[in-house]
Every structure is written in structure tokens, then in C-alpha cells.
């Protein structure tokens, strides 16, 4: 009998605790798409990418020129010169591949560097609004398979986010 009363008391406690939890959701893509700093970061990333492609293009041109020179002269070069030129071409090819890999890694690192403060501002804006509205959990609409109900705080977070973003861009 005592166990039954204890179990019922625990169930009522759990139910009342869960009834006090507030759930909200935001559209993170809408938040990110509205931020001026994200657009600026995107432009910086595109410029970095274009510079990388230009660099790779120069390396590719150098490789093609070396191969063309090789093709034009291979019938007249001695076997030793042929071997030296083939090794040069292989080194240039390997250099191109290495630089492509390095540029991809640099792009990832730069992307993370640019996105980190942006995502921190989004988190801070969500936190400010959640504290103000006494919300326990905030879900991202894009990562949720189904939701019905809850409070959509996207607009309020957007206002806070734009304020934080404007402050950050002044610095």
C-alpha cells in the first residue's frame, strides 16, 4: 500500500514538473539568412574560394606547359632528359593535388572561423529570448520531423539577433 501511494505521488510530481516546462521553436535558416554578418562572411568565403581557384589555375597552366614541352621534345631528348622531365611533371601533378587538398582544408577551417561568431550570436539571441519568456527547450524547425504547438519565437529571436549582430559589426 505504501509503495502504491509512493508511486502515485512520484507520478503526480513528474506530471506537474513536465506541465511547467515550456517548449518553443525557431526557424534557424530564416535567422541565418537575415543576418548581415552572415552575408558578409559568405562574401569573404567566396572571395577566398575564387583566389584559391585562380591559384590552382596557375599551377594547372604550369603543369600543362611542362607536359606540352615534354610532348614536343620527347622524340629528341635523351633517355636521361626524358626521365628528368617526366619526374618534373609528376612532381608538378603531385603539387597540384596537394594544393587542392590543402585548399579544401583551408576552406573548411576558414568556414568554421567565419561561422563560429555567427552561431554564437544565434545561440545568445535564443538564450536571451528563452530567459525572458521562461522557456525550457527551443527546437530548430529544420531539425524536427514533426511539431505541433509550442511557441514560435523566431521573430523575437530575429530582433535580438539583429541587435547583437549590429553590435558585433560595429567592433
N, C-alpha and C positions, 0 to 999 in steps of 0.2 A: 504494500500500500504506500509506504514511504517512497519507494522507488518510482511509483507511478506519479505521485504528486511532484517529485523532483523533476521527472522527465517533462511533465506538463509545464511546470514553472520555467524550465530551460527553453521549451518551445516558445512560450509567450515572450520570454526575454529576447530570443533570437528574432521573432517576428516583429517585435516593437523596434528592435535595433535596425532591422532591414527596412522598416517603414520610414525611418528617419533619414535614410540615405537618399541623396538627390543625384539624379543622373542627367547628363546633358550631352549634346553632341555639337561638333563643329565640322565645317567643310574646309579641311586644311588646304585643298587645292585652290579654293577661292581666296583664302587668306594669302597664300604664297603668290598667286597671280596678281594680287593688288599691291604688293609691296614694291615701292620704288627701288629699294636696295637690292631686291632680288633681280629686277630688270637690269640694274647696273652690274650686278655680279654676272648675269648671263652675258652681257655685252663684253665684259672683261674676259670671260671664258672663251667666247667666240673669237676674240682678237688673239688670245693665246693659241687657240687651235689653228687659226689661219697662219700665224707666224710659224708654227710647227710644220704645217703643210708646205709652206714656202721653203723651209729648211730641208725637208725631205725631198722636195722637188729639185733643189740644187744638188743634193747628194745623188739623186737618181740621174740627173743630167751628166754628172761627172762619171758615173758608172757606165752610162750609155756611150759616152765619148770614148772611154777606155776600151769598151767592147768593140766599138766601131773601128778604132785604131788597130785593135788586135785582128779583126776580120780582114782589114785592108792589107795588113803586113804579114799575116801568118805564113804566107807562101814564101816570103823572102827572108824571114827570120830564122836564125839557127835554133836548134832544139833547146839550147840553154836559155836563149832570149824568150822563146815561146813559153817555157816553164815559168820564167820570172814574171812575164806579163800575165799568164794565167793566175798565178798566185796573187798578183796585184788586184786583178779583177775579183777573185774570190774574197780577198780582204775587203775590198770596197763593197761587195754584196753583203758580207757579214756586218760591216759597219752600218750599212743601210738598215738591215734587220735589227741590229742592236739599238740604233737610234729610234726606230719605230717603237720598239718595246719600251725604251726609256721615256719617250714622249707620252705613250699611253699611261705609264705610271705617274708621270708628272701631271698629266691631265686629271687623274684621279685624286692626287694629293691636292692640287690647286682647287678642284671642285669641292673637296672636303673643307679646305681652308675658307673658301668663299661662303659655303653653306652653313658652317658652324655658327657664326653670329646671327644669321638669319633665323635658323631653327631655335636658337636660344631666345631670340625675341618673341617668336611664336609661343614658345613654352611659357615665357614670362607673362605674356598677354593673357594666355589661357589661365594661368595661375591667378593673376590679378582679378579677372572676372569671376573665376570659380570661388575665390575667397570672398569677394563682395556678395555673391549670390548664395554662399554656403553650399556649394556643390561638391559632392564627394568624388564623382567619377565623370570624366569627359572622354567620350569616344570620338574617333575620327570617322565620319560618314563613309569615306572611301575604303576604310578597312573593316567595315561592318557589313555582314551579309544581310542582316535584317534589323530594323529598329522601328519601333512604333511608340510614340510617346517621347517622354523626356523633353528637355528644353533645348531648343536650338539657340546657342549663344554665339553663333558665327558673327552676326552683325556687331554685337557688343565687343567681341574679341577683336574684330577688324578695326574698330575705332581705337581701342587700346593699342593694338599692334601698329597702326599708322602713327600714333603719337610716339611710341617707342622707336619706331623706325626713323621718324623725323629727327628725334633727339640724337640717335646714333649717327645719322648722316651729317649732322652739324659738326661733329667732332672731327 
